Amino acid sequence: MKFIHTSDWQIGRTFRFVNDDTLGALQVARLDVIRQLGLLARQEGAAHVLVAGDVYEHETPSERTLHQPVERMRQFPDIQWHLIPGNHDADQPEGVWARLARGGLPENVTVHREPGAVLIDAAHNAWLLPAVLKRRHVLTDLTGWMDEAETPPDALRIGLAHGSVTGFGGEAEAEHNPVAPDRAKRAGLAYLGLGDWHGFCQIDARTAYSGTPETDRFTTGGGGGGEALVITLRGAQADPVITRHRTGRYIWKKLDDVVLTSRQDILALDARIRSIEPDNPGSVLVWLAVSGLLCVEDMAVYEREVLTQLSGAVACLRLTGAPHLSAGLEDLDRFGPGGAVRAAAEQLLSRAQAGGEAGQLAADALQRLFLFWQEMGVPAA
């Protein structure tokens, strides 16, 4: 038996650090990835998609947001979609799941709102054991009932839960919605599919987090999501075969400690970012932590190559810090030997060299003055 394991779609999520155009594109991608999941299921011959919670970002989405993922699942009537509530969309009275139930769901979409073994595939004797969050945070392990859940002999027992495996991640996270790390073994599960962690993580041979199918956070390495899992079960006692498949459209990268001291550094940074996805840099979001010291000419290169051209090439360029301007009295000769502009530049340079917050403001102003003067093409007097 094959099925798709996914989680943490978080439809309706917003990102405050991007402009409106990029925000709209990211939100559309979170919806479009549902189609990718359906196509992946067809490609792999998987009749079921199991969604381990957090289908929605908020407990009170608008009517349009509420129905958008449902309508995309409806487009795959040959695939059965199984959903459970997560901590972002817990099954509360008059919450998202109650609203959907009142309006009716397509025959191929099932929301599991109560714990209990459910036959989902008679041909394979496969039973789903869902853990159901009724509140955003609970302190008890909602997978505990699975140990005693009755199913026929040799059944494929598939657990589905949203929470934090005890001992995995930070202590604060583990306090809420805990999941025993050996639950699959205790409950005789062929597989336990988890949601809440946004990157792929395999806990043991029969337990894994799928991660979100569309990446939603910056990482310095891997593990940032953008994947779904194809699970192959070859019997109740055999370990599952877990295969990772890329589903996401966007790539998120964080580059720490980017130090720029020369034009060569700037060009190398530009090439590094463009090489992340050479054929489609518009699918890349990058967060740079920048520092360094650049001369007047190189600062102009930085403005042109990074702040203008590279920023226009990628989906989002998020910056922390900036290179500082390295300028001396000899650089002021660009403004000529005298005049009001030269006098202003001398005052700014003096204040910049004094340091402090006021000095940084003066350095920034002097940098803008140099760049403006260069753009205007004013010759030295």
Secondary structure as UniProt FT lines:
FT   STRAND          2..6
FT   TURN            16..17
FT   HELIX           20..44
FT   STRAND          48..51
FT   HELIX           63..74
FT   TURN            77..78
FT   STRAND          80..83
FT   TURN            93..94
FT   HELIX           96..103
FT   TURN            107..108
FT   STRAND          109..111
FT   STRAND          118..121
FT   HELIX           122..124
FT   STRAND          126..130
FT   TURN            142..143
FT   HELIX           144..148
FT   TURN            153..154
FT   STRAND          156..162
FT   STRAND          164..165
FT   TURN            166..167
FT   HELIX           171..175
FT   STRAND          178..179
FT   TURN            181..182
FT   HELIX           183..187
FT   STRAND          191..195
FT   STRAND          201..204
FT   TURN            205..206
FT   STRAND          207..209
FT   STRAND          227..232
FT   STRAND          241..246
FT   STRAND          251..260
FT   HELIX           263..274
FT   TURN            278..279
FT   HELIX           281..283
FT   STRAND          284..294
FT   HELIX           296..302
FT   HELIX           303..310
FT   HELIX           311..313
FT   STRAND          316..321
FT   STRAND          324..325
FT   HELIX           329..335
FT   HELIX           340..354
FT   HELIX           356..376
//
